[in-house]
Amino acid sequence: MGQQKPEPLDGSGPRTRLVALRDALLGLHKTLVDSERVEYEKTMGPILSANEFLRLLSNDPWFAWLVPLTRLLVTIDEALEGEEPLTDQRMAELSANAFTVLTVDEAGDGFGKQYFDALQRDPDVVMAHAAVAKMRPKQK
């Protein structure tokens, strides 16, 4: 078994790029959760405790549309913590998955539609989306 090559010092290695993408996705996820909480409380009333909010995030259909992004973050964390070296190919796969998940769908349903709606109503979501979009690999 060969040794893993060290990351380039210029920040261009797959691990460095994946950490940056993960951080941007985590920021987007938090912004979406916060935005959905505001919408939930407008409709359903205040969430009275952190425990109640965690229960709602885990079990309430209102927040279920966020699951694909949550799963993506878990997959990225597993890749970063795994025993296998992180290759450029694996980084490209994870990046492609991220931008597939983040596809908006104005006329559809599920994540794409809910994400579209969040982008329309909340400028913070737009800013967090822009931070992730900067991570999209350049087309060759």
N, C-alpha and C positions, 0 to 999 in steps of 0.2 A: 504494500500500500504506500503510495507516494505522499510526500508532505504537501500540505495545503500551501499554495502560494500566498505570501502576505499581500494585504490590500495595498494598492498604489497610494502614495502619500498625497496625491492630488485630489483624493475623494472620488475617483472615478470607478472604484471597484464595486462589484455587485452588492456586497454587504453594506457599504456606505450608502449606495443608492437605494437599497431596500429599506434601510433604517429611515432615510429621508422620506421615502414614500409612505412608510408606516406612520411616521409622525404626522404627516399631512392628512392621511386618512383618519388617524385617531382624532385630530382636531376637527375634521369634518363630522365624524361620528358624534363627538361631544356636542357640536353645534346643532346637529339634527336632533339629538336627544333633548337638548334645551328648548329648541324651537317646538318640538312636539309636546313638550311639557306645557308650554305656554298655551298651545292650542287645546290641549286636553283640559287644562284648568279653566279656560274660557267656556268650554262646553259642559264639562262635568263637575266643575267646582274645584276648590283647592285640594292639593295633595298635602296631607298634614304632617308627614314624616318622611325621613329618608328611607326607612324600612318599607313604608307603603309605596313609595316611588319605585324602589327596587322590585317589589312584588309586581307592580303594574308593568314595569319594563320587561319582566320575565314572563308574565302570564296574560296580560291584557291584549286583546286583539288590536287595540288602538296603536300599539307600538310594534306589532308583529312585523310590519313591513321593513323594519330596520334589521331584521335577522340576516339577510344576505351580506350586508356590510359588516356586521358583527362576526359572522363566520369567516369572511375574508381576512379580517384582522387577526383572528385566531390562527388561520392558515399561515399568515405571514410570520406571526410570532413563533409558530412551530418551526418554520424554515430557518428563522434566525437562531433558534435555540438547538436545532438538530445537530446530530453528529456528523452528517454529511457536509462537505464543503459547499458553500453557496456559489454556484456557477453563474456565468452570464446568461446561460440558457434558462436556468431556473428563475433568475431575476426577471428575464423577459416574460416567462410564463406568468409569474405572479403579477407583473405589471399589466399584462394583457387582461388577466382576470379582473384586476381592479377597474380598468376602464370599461370592461364589459358590464360589470356590476353597476357602474355609475352612468349607464346609458339612460337618458331621460326618454319618457314616452308619454307625450301629452294626451294621446287618445287611448292609451292602454290601461292596464291596471297593475296592481302589485307595486314592487319597488320603483320601477321606472316612472309610473304615474305619480306616486306619492313624492318621489324625489323632485319631479317637475313642479308639483304644487308647492313644495317647500322652497324651491328656488324662486318661485313667483312671489311668495309672500314675505320672505325674510332676507334682507340684505346681508345678514351675517352668514347665512347659508351660501349665498353667492360668493362672498369673500373666501369662505373655507373651500368651496368648490374650485375657485381660481387657484388657491394654493396647491391643491391636488393636480389640477390641470397643468400647472408648470412642470410637473414631474413626468408628463407623458413623453415617451421617447420620440425624438425627431424622426419623421419618416424619411427613409433613404431613397 
